[in-house]
Amino acid sequence: MALTIQPIEAPYPALGIATHFLARRAPFSGFRFGDFVNTLDGQIRRRHALFAIDDGRMVGYLGWAVYSAEDARQFACTGRPPPNDRANGTEVVWVLTAAAVSPAGFKALIDTGKSLNIGRRAMGVRYKPSGAKIVFDQLIRARHNGPAGRYSD
């Protein structure tokens, strides 16, 4: 079996497939529908979305924005994302949506996403179960462990 990581070119089918997959998984299942669909639509239309497909079945999704360093810093401080029209910047990749049915699928999505953004910074905020806020900020470096986009289970 081969796991393929790829974009889906047609925006409406991609949006439907992503919504169907993510709506069944926490925390996405608890998000406000309109806000969530608008976020996914922006990721897909900007071509900041990857799908993990295994034997014709969707098994993962990764969506991001790319912000200016200032917009990313403000997002980290306030928790409010910049307007969608500023999510196609050049400096900082901000992962907004990530889910997979397996750790291998998740790793394949992240590795492929990184390969598309080498030289940029990856930044984000994660919250621990205790409520602690963790901000990460790191340079995305090239990895030399084979081609991105095709993985074997």
C-alpha positions as CSV (number, residue, x, y, z in Angstrom):
1,M,0.0,0.0,0.0
2,A,1.3,3.5,-0.9
3,L,0.4,6.6,1.0
4,T,0.3,9.6,-1.4
5,I,0.6,13.2,-0.2
6,Q,-0.8,15.7,-2.7
7,P,-3.0,18.7,-3.3
8,I,-6.4,18.3,-4.8
9,E,-6.6,20.8,-7.6
10,A,-10.3,21.3,-8.0
11,P,-11.3,23.7,-5.1
12,Y,-14.9,22.6,-4.5
13,P,-14.3,18.9,-4.4
14,A,-11.2,19.5,-2.2
15,L,-13.3,21.6,0.2
16,G,-16.0,18.9,0.4
17,I,-13.4,16.1,1.0
18,A,-11.5,18.1,3.6
19,T,-14.7,19.1,5.4
20,H,-16.1,15.6,5.4
21,F,-12.8,14.2,6.8
22,L,-12.2,16.9,9.5
23,A,-15.8,17.2,10.7
24,R,-15.5,13.8,12.3
25,R,-12.4,14.6,14.3
26,A,-11.8,16.6,17.4
27,P,-11.2,19.5,17.8
28,F,-12.5,20.3,14.4
29,S,-15.9,18.7,15.1
30,G,-16.6,21.3,17.7
31,F,-15.7,24.4,15.5
32,R,-18.3,26.8,14.2
33,F,-19.2,25.6,10.8
34,G,-19.0,28.9,8.8
35,D,-15.6,30.0,10.3
36,F,-14.2,26.5,9.8
37,V,-15.3,26.2,6.2
38,N,-14.0,29.7,5.4
39,T,-10.6,28.7,6.9
40,L,-10.4,25.5,4.8
41,D,-11.6,27.3,1.7
42,G,-8.8,29.9,2.1
43,Q,-6.1,27.2,2.6
44,I,-7.3,25.3,-0.5
45,R,-7.6,28.3,-2.7
46,R,-4.1,29.6,-1.7
47,R,-2.7,26.1,-2.5
48,H,-1.7,25.8,1.2
49,A,-3.4,22.4,1.6
50,L,-2.2,18.8,1.3
51,F,-4.3,15.6,1.4
52,A,-3.0,12.2,2.5
53,I,-4.6,9.5,0.3
54,D,-4.2,5.8,0.8
55,D,-5.8,3.4,-1.7
56,G,-8.3,6.1,-2.8
57,R,-9.3,6.9,0.8
58,M,-8.5,10.2,2.6
59,V,-6.5,9.5,5.7
60,G,-5.1,13.0,6.5
61,Y,-5.2,16.7,5.8
62,L,-2.7,19.6,6.4
63,G,-3.6,23.2,5.8
64,W,-1.6,26.4,6.6
65,A,-1.2,30.1,6.0
66,V,2.0,32.1,5.2
67,Y,2.2,35.4,7.1
68,S,4.7,38.2,7.3
69,A,6.9,38.0,10.4
70,E,4.9,40.9,12.0
71,D,1.5,39.3,11.4
72,A,2.8,36.0,12.8
73,R,4.1,37.7,15.9
74,Q,0.8,39.5,16.5
75,F,-1.1,36.2,16.0
76,A,1.1,34.5,18.6
77,C,0.5,37.3,21.0
78,T,-3.2,37.9,20.6
79,G,-4.5,34.5,19.4
80,R,-6.4,36.3,16.5
81,P,-5.3,35.4,13.0
82,P,-4.6,38.1,10.5
83,P,-7.3,38.7,7.9
84,N,-7.5,36.0,5.2
85,D,-6.3,38.4,2.5
86,R,-2.9,38.5,4.3
87,A,-2.4,34.7,4.6
88,N,-0.4,34.4,1.4
89,G,2.8,36.1,2.6
90,T,6.4,35.0,2.3
91,E,8.0,34.6,5.7
92,V,6.2,32.5,8.3
93,V,4.3,29.2,7.8
94,W,1.5,28.9,10.3
95,V,-0.1,25.4,10.5
96,L,-3.8,26.0,11.0
97,T,-5.3,22.5,10.4
98,A,-3.6,19.1,10.7
99,A,-5.1,15.7,11.2
100,A,-4.4,12.1,10.2
101,V,-5.6,8.6,11.0
102,S,-2.1,7.4,11.8
103,P,1.2,8.8,13.1
104,A,2.9,7.7,9.8
105,G,0.3,9.7,7.8
106,F,0.7,12.7,10.0
107,K,4.5,12.6,9.6
108,A,4.2,12.3,5.9
109,L,2.0,15.4,5.7
110,I,4.3,17.4,7.9
111,D,7.4,16.3,5.9
112,T,5.8,17.2,2.6
113,G,4.6,20.5,3.9
114,K,8.1,21.3,5.1
115,S,9.6,20.4,1.7
116,L,7.3,23.0,0.1
117,N,8.4,25.7,2.5
118,I,12.2,25.3,3.0
119,G,13.8,28.5,4.2
120,R,10.7,29.9,5.8
121,R,10.0,29.9,9.5
122,A,7.4,27.6,11.0
123,M,5.5,29.2,13.8
124,G,2.4,28.3,15.9
125,V,0.7,28.1,19.2
126,R,-0.3,24.9,21.0
127,Y,-2.1,24.6,24.2
128,K,-1.3,21.9,26.7
129,P,-4.1,20.1,28.6
130,S,-3.1,22.2,31.7
131,G,-3.9,25.3,29.7
132,A,-0.2,26.3,29.3
133,K,0.5,28.2,26.0
134,I,3.5,27.0,24.0
135,V,4.7,29.2,21.1
136,F,7.1,27.5,18.6
137,D,9.2,29.3,16.0
138,Q,11.8,27.4,14.0
139,L,13.5,27.5,10.6
140,I,12.3,24.9,8.1
141,R,15.4,23.2,6.8
142,A,16.0,20.9,3.9
143,R,16.0,17.2,4.7
144,H,17.8,14.6,2.7
145,N,15.8,11.5,3.3
146,G,14.1,10.8,-0.1
147,P,11.5,12.5,-2.2
148,A,8.5,14.1,-0.7
149,G,5.0,13.2,-1.7
150,R,5.2,9.4,-1.8
151,Y,5.4,7.2,1.3
152,S,5.1,3.5,1.9
153,D,3.4,1.8,4.8
